[in-house]
Amino acid sequence: MDNYTPTAARKNFFKILKDVNQQKKPISIIPAKENQDEAAVIISKDDWDSINETLYLENTGVLKKVRERQDDNSGFTNIDDIDWDNL
């Protein structure tokens, strides 16, 4: 992950936006040492949407069901047996 100071990020803002979208890698904005708690990360909207979708699936229990089915030793789940309304 590349790091920028706030001043450098301001000067290179459009390049940073282009880089996070094309390279799919986040950029850290890290202020002076006395303000480390004010650091930030810039990511692409696509990456942000993906993170939010994963969090939603985790919070609603869908990913838990997926993991259970992956761990199922039968190796096969009949699609007709899935209760799609209660995932």
PyMOL commands that set and color helices and strands:
alter all, ss='L'
color gray80, all
select helices_A, chain A and resi 6-11+13-22+33-38+45-59+62-71+79-81+84-86
alter helices_A, ss='H'
color red, helices_A
select strands_A, chain A and resi 2-4+27-29+40-42
alter strands_A, ss='S'
color yellow, strands_A
deselect
rebuild
show_as cartoon
